[in-house]
Amino acid sequence: MTTLHKIIVAFMVATIILFTSCSKDDDNITPQNNYTTVENLLNEVDFQGYAIVTKNGNDLVRQGFGLANQTTALAQNYNLAYRIGSVTKTLTAAGIVPLKRDGLITSFNQTLDEFDTEFPYGSQITIAQLLSHQSGIPDYQLIVEEAYEQGETLDEEDIYQVIKELIIENGLDFTPGTNKQYSNSNFLISALLIQEISQMSYHDYIQQNICTPLAMSNTYKGMNIVDENTHAQGYLNGSANSTYPMAIAFGAGDFSSTPKDMETWVNAVKNNWFTNAEKTEIFTQNVPSGYTDFGLGWFTTQEGSTTMYWHGGDINGYWSIIGFIPDYDATIVLLSNQQDDTGMQRNTIIEQLLTNEFN
């Protein structure tokens, strides 16, 4: 029995819920009601990174905070790369759409057994359920990270087999379509689907179908160790912390990008990258006020009459958020090189923007 298989057999699958269907906003967010500008808010929560927030065509903030590299005194920059973590999922989900446009898939409701007849419960799990975290497939991340610490070297195909073994050993976390639970497994599988159906590598496909048409020339597969000349150094509690085995995050969190490229991406999605018909499938509608729900690769947060579509990301040394608010023609891009394990900064910023700027 391999070290990896021992880990899988011994591991009791944990329920890792970052967001749940119609989850109420975090009641533990500390109010920041005395700021007068977005810049003040970001200073108040000690945001480190580059921030862009626009409203009705005007900048509320467009600047860097702190240093991109404390050793070299490199400044935060609009054209500097940052790890974007799970914001990668917006690219993966969008990558499925051209497959449907080109007739390579017929529907988001096609099931996994059409692509892998041996996938456990594959006849019950649809592409749409993958992209909206409704599949019930357990998250592989903690197991694979532990295997990596014990010397196992795994690529995306190996991780796919880990996911299948997890399901065989423990079953699904819930019946597909009956619940929503955030799982990186959904997006690694989606990225592998892109590879299989398009007959291209996942990263080349995203480059060809999203990045190149939008001139997002600095959005690319992240490296295990960042290039400090072109990339912000990541930090945790003041210490450099930007090394990560990026194969583990395949399709779920392995891209790096710049504030410039992420602004381009948000504006494209906000405007016409998706058709109106596609938007009705991608973005969850009619979310109750004060709640967040999953769409296909994007969250919907409703606060009063204000709707925000967004996604966040967390990876060693970094956190991020991109999003938009249609009613205010608002674009939000925050790429941080200071890890926030609790998510408190992101939650506070979202809450205060929706309460004080967009209401």
Helices and strands as residue ranges (DSSP letters): H 3-10, E 23-24, H 38-44, E 49-55, E 58-65, E 67-69, E 74-75, E 82-83, G 85-87, H 88-101, G 112-114, G 122-124, H 127-131, H 141-149, H 156-170, H 185-198, H 202-206, I 207-211, E 220-221, E 235-236, E 239-240, G 246-249, E 255-257, H 259-270, H 276-282, E 291-294, E 299-303, E 306-315, E 318-325, G 326-328, E 330-336, H 344-352, I 353-357
